[in-house]
Amino acid sequence: MPMPDSVLTFAIPYYRGDNYIGRAIASVLTQRDARWRLLVCDGGEERPGPPRGLPDGYRDDRIRYIPPAGKPGMAENWNRCLRAAETDLVTLLHEDDELEPDYAGRMIAAAAAHPGATLLFCNASIIGPKGEPLFSFPDYVKRFFRPARGLTILRGEVGLRAIMRGNFIMCPTMCFRRSHLAGRAFDPQWRQVLDLDLTARLLLDGDTLVGIPESLYRYRRHEENATAAQTKNLLRFREEWALFRDVARRARARGWDRAAAAAASVGIVKLNLLYCAFNDLLASRGRGAVQKLRLLAEIAD
């Protein structure tokens, strides 16, 4: 039986982030609120023991390592994290990110204050490879799409329209209440938009999402992460385009015409494509710019 809301599990879907996972775990160990558990779900190759970032020196019975079971895809390993947790509250801490010291305490308090919420989320700061503060224009712009500066409550058509206009929910900041998920999980058909697909489905199903205004998470941007690779090969944009069309169809079927229109416009995807193409041109990456502009024309057609 899951533990109550007073304990939070940080579940790390591990792949190959030996360079950063030690920092992620250190950020859990330094939480001011000690009501947490830590899982590391290994989604990599079969190995004789834990990865390099998980030495035997961790003598804390709140930490558990789950070895590989085959080689699951990203969605399946994220779902393994949710299934393996013994608490109702679960945050998928990415192996290359870090937590602010008050994340656990604030999320546990927010969950207690909003018992009807299926998931909670917070703001995030952006850091670079060495943990240095990093300015990211796309992440800076996201804050203007958030409908409230303070507490944000998303539900129904208004909530769905908000995230279709611009997804301001940083995926790994989300804390899930497993009992409310009721078996709903990440869809393995996606590699980039797993989070947006699930949050859209939750809103379409009538669930409530609650965002607190504090910045409690440090999201690391670097050239090795999946988002960077999937931006270069255009996978992220193609998946976003496909997902937005599907959400528009489902919203229209419910009579949510304003949310359907926001999704069908694919406006934020077009803007991001244009921005990335412009950056490619500035960096003399002509081929990348041409590919993005061609896809933009295809989407706009």
N, C-alpha and C positions, 0 to 999 in steps of 0.2 A: 504494500500500500504506500502511495507517495507520501513523503513528509509534508507538513503544512507549509503555508506561504512564508513562514518565518525562516526558512532556509532556502538558499538559492544555489543551483548548480551551474558552474561555468564548465561548459563542454567544448573542448578544442578539437575540431575535425582536422587531424594532423595529416599532412602529406609529405612534404620534404623541407619544411621550414626550419632546418637546424640552426640557421643564422639568427633566428629571432625568437624561437619558442621559449628559450630561457627567460627572455625579457617578458614575454606574455605571462609565464608562470610566476615570475617575481612580482608582477603587478597584482596577481591574485593573492599572493602571500602577504602583501602589504596593505590589504584591505583593512580599513579601520573597524569595520563590522566583521566579526569572525564567523558569522552564520553562513558559511558557504561550503560547498563541496566542489571538487575539481575532477573532471574526467578528461582523459586524452584518448580519443578514438582514432586509432591508427588506420588510415585508409591507404597506406602505401604498400610496397612489396612485402612478402613474407620476410621476416628478419629474426635472427636468433634472440634478440632482446629489444628493450626500448631504444628509441633513437638517441642520438648523442646529446640532445638537449634535455634528456630525462635521466640523469645519473642516479645511481642508487642512493645518493646522499639525501634525497627527499624523504625524511622520516616523519611524515605527517599522514595520519590515517584518513584524512579527508581527501587525499589524492589517490586516484585510481587510474591505472593504465590498461586500456583494452587493446589487445594485439590485433593485427590484421586478420580479416576473414575474407580471403580472396583479395580482390582489388576493386572495392566498390567505387562507383562514380561519385561525383561531388554530392548530388542529391541524396544518394543512398547513405553516404557517410554522415551527412547532416542529419538524416532521419535516424541513423544508428545512435547519434548523440542524444536525440530526444527520447528514443526508446530506452536507452541504457540508464538515463538519469533516475534517481530514486526520490527526487523532490518534484514538487509540482511546478516550481519556477525554474526555468532553464534559459540561460543565455549562451549562444554559440559564439564563443570568443575565438576570433580568427588567430591562427598561429603566429602571424606577423604583426599583430596589434597589441595594444596595451590598455589597461584600465586606469582611470583615475581612482585614488584611494577611497572615495566615497560611493563608488558605483553600487556595491552590494547593499549598503545601508539605505541609499536613496531608492533603489528599485524595490527592496523589500517593503519600505514604508509606502511607496506609491501603490504597490500591489494590495496592501492592506487598506489603503484609502479608496481604491477602485476595484472592489472584488468582482465586478462584472466584466472587467477588461480581459480579453483573450490574450492581448500582448501589450507591453509597454515599451516605450523607446525614449531616447534622450538625444541631445545634441552631441556632436563629436568635434574634436580638434584634429587637424591634419598634421602629421609628422613625416619626416623624411627617413631615409635608411638608417641614419645614426640617432634617430630620436629627436632631431632638431625641428623646431616649428617650421611649417611649410605653408606657403600661401597657394591655394588652389582656387582658381577663378570659378570653375563649375561648382565646386562645393560652396563657395561664397554665395553664388547666385541662388542656390537651393533654399537658403534661409528666407528669401523673399516669396517663395511659394508656400511656405508654412502659413496656415490661416490665422494663427494666433501666436503672439510673442511669448505668452506665458503658457499655462497648461493648455494642451491641444487634445481635444476629444474628437475622434473621427468615427463616424458611423453612417450607414446608409448611403444614399446617393450623394449627399454633400461631401462625405468623406472620400468616396470613390472619385468624384470629380476632382477633388483637391490633389490626390496623388497622381491622377492622370495628367493634370496640368504640369506637374513637375514633382518627381518622387523625392521628397525631402527627408524620407526616413532612411537613415544610414543602416544598412542591413545588420551588421554585427552588434549594433547597440540594442537590438530588440531582445526583450525578455518575454518568453512565452509562458503562458499558463497551460500546462499540458492537459489538465482536466477539461478545459474549454475547447481545446483543439479537437477532441473527440475523434481521433483517428486521422484527421486531415494532416497532410504532410507535404514536403517539398516534392515537386513533380520532376521525375528524372528526364523528361523530354527537354528540359532547359539546362543550360550550362552557365548563363550569365544573369538571367532574370528570375532566378528561383525565388528570391525574396519578394519581388514585386508581384509575381504571379500569386504567391500565397496570400499576401496582404490584400490583393484585389479580390481573391476568392472569399476571404474572411468578410470583407465589407459587403460583397454580394450576398453572403449568407446571413447578414444581419448582426455580425459581431461588432464589438467596440474595441477601438485601439486608442490608447492613451499615451500622449507624449509629454514628458516633463522638460522644462526649459534648460536645466543645467547641462553643461558639457561634461560628461562623465566618462568619455571614451576617447582613446587616441588611435586614430586610423592611420596606418602607415601606407604611404604611396611610394612605390619603388618599381623599377623596371621588371622585377621578377614576379610580381603578383599577377593573378589571372586576369584582372580587369585591364591591366596595361597590354597584355598579349591579345586579349579579345577585342580591344580597341584597334590595334594595329591590323588584325586580320578581318575586321568589320563584323565579326560574329555578334558582338554585343548589340550593334545597331540593327542587324537583321532579326535578331531575337526580339528586341524591343518592338520593332515594326510588327512582327507576327503577333506578339502578345497584345499590343494595343488594339489591333484589329479584332482579336478574339474577345477582349474585354468590351469593346464597343458593341459587338454582336450580342453579348450576354446582357449588357446594360439595357440595350434597346428592347430586348425581349421582356424585361421587367418594367418597361415604360419609363426608365430613367434616361430621358432624352438628353438632359444637359451633361450627364456623365458620359453618355455615349458619344456626344459631339466632342467632348474634350479628348476622349480616347481616339476617336476617328481622325482628329486633326493631326495626331502624331507631332504636335508642335514642338515639344521639348526634344524629341529625337532629332528633328530637323535642325534646331538651333545648335545642338551639341555636335552634329555632323559638320555644320558650317564652321563652328569654332575650332574643331579638330583639324579641318582642312586648312584653315587660316594658319594654325600653328605649324602644320606641315610645311606650308609655303615659307613661313618665317625661318624655319630650320633647314630650308633647301631640300625638303623631302618631297620632290615634285610628284613622284609616282604615288605616294600615299595620299597626297592632296587630290590628285585626279581620281583615284579610286573612290574617295569619300564624296567628291562632288558628283560623280556618276551615280552613286547610290542615292544621294540626295535628290537628283533629278528623277530617279526611278520611283522614289517614295512620293515625290510631289506630283507625279504624272496622274 
